[in-house]
Amino acid sequence: MQGTIDKIWENQTKGNKTYHVLEIGGEKYSVWDTKLIEGLGEGSVVEYDWKRSGDFMKITDLRKIDPAPQFEPGYQDRKAREIVRMSCLRSASEILNGIYIGPDDKMRKALEIAKEFEKYVTDMEAGEK
């Protein structure tokens, strides 16, 4: 199974034996092997196996999963972002073709226009589809 650790805490049996409790998706699981939880904390995404032990659910195997990389809104990956930006910059440059202003001002204006095109193309600001 997979899930995100919502809470993790230490507990003790009546005989003073220490164990941990993980809450994953609203369910509570006991962990008796402390090696299983090394490097884990609240918010960790994990894959785990468990078995019922009396009234309790006992984790038998647990490992951290690296979450999928998060991309900027409107993009699937870095290459797509570069392609969109280059296209917007080219369009902005074409709009300014033939306008006579200083090169620094023209560059700033091209970037300003390109950023507006990028927002429109990726729906980053408007939230429209």
N, C-alpha and C positions, 0 to 999 in steps of 0.2 A: 504494500500500500504506500501511497505518498501523501504527504501533508506538511503543514507548517506548525512548528512548535509554538503554541500560544503562551504556555506557561511551563516553567520547570522549577521544581523545588525539591528539597531534601526532606526526608521523613525518617522516622525510627519505629521499629517494631517494639512491642512490649518488652522484648528481651534486649533492647538497645542495639539492635542490628540496623545499620544505616542503609537506606535505599533511596532512589530518586523517583519522582513522579513527573511524568510528562503529560501535558494536556495538548492533544492534537485534534482539531476539529470538534471540540466539545467532549471528547472521550478522554478518560484518564487511564494511563498505562504505567505500570511499575517497571523500573529498570534496576536490576540487582547488580549488573556488571558495570562498574563506573567507567571502564574503558570504552564502553559503547557511547557515552555522552561526552567524551573529551572533545573540545573544540565546538561544541554545540551550545546554543543559547536560544532565548526567545526570538522568534522570527526566522530561525534556521529552517530551510526546506529539507525534508528528510524522506527517505524511503525506508520502510520498516516492515518487519514481520512480527506477529504476536501470537500468543496462545492463551487460552483461558486457564487459570490456575485458581480453582475454587471460585470465589466471587470476584476475582481480580483478573485483569488483562495484563499479561506480562510480555514485555518486549523481548524478543529472542534474537533479533538482528536489526541493526540500525546503522544507516550511513547518510552522510550529508550529501545533498544534491546541489550542484552549482546551478543557480537559476539562469534561465536564458538571458542573453544580453538584452538590455533595454535600449531601444533606439529612440531617437528624437521623434516627437509627434509628426506624422505625415511621411515618415521614411521607413523603409524596410531594412536598409543597411547603409553603410557609409558611402558606397559607390553610388547608390541611388541619389543620395544627398548631393554628391559632387556633380552628378549629371544635371540635376534640377537647377542647381546654383549656376552652373556654366551656361545653361540655356537661358536663364533669367538675365544673367549678365550680358549675354550676347544681344538679347532683345532690348535691354535698356540702352546698350551702346548704339544700336541701330536707331533708336528714337532720337538720340542726341547727335546723330550724324548730321553735319551741316550747320549745327549751332555753334556760333563763335563765342566761346568763353575760354578763360584760361584753362590749361591742362589739369591743374589741381582741382579747380572748381568742377570741371567736367567729370573727373574721376569720382569725386564725392557725390555728384548728382547721379551718375550711373549706378553707384552702389546703393544709393537711396532708392532709386527706381527698382533696381534688381531685388532688393529686400521686400518691397511691396509686391512685386510679381511673385516672389517665392511664397509669401504669406497666402496670396490668392491661389496659387497652384496647389499648395499642400493643405489648404484650409486650416492653417495653424491659428489664425486669429478669429476667423468668422465662425468656425465650427460647422460650416455647411458642407454637404456632400453633393 
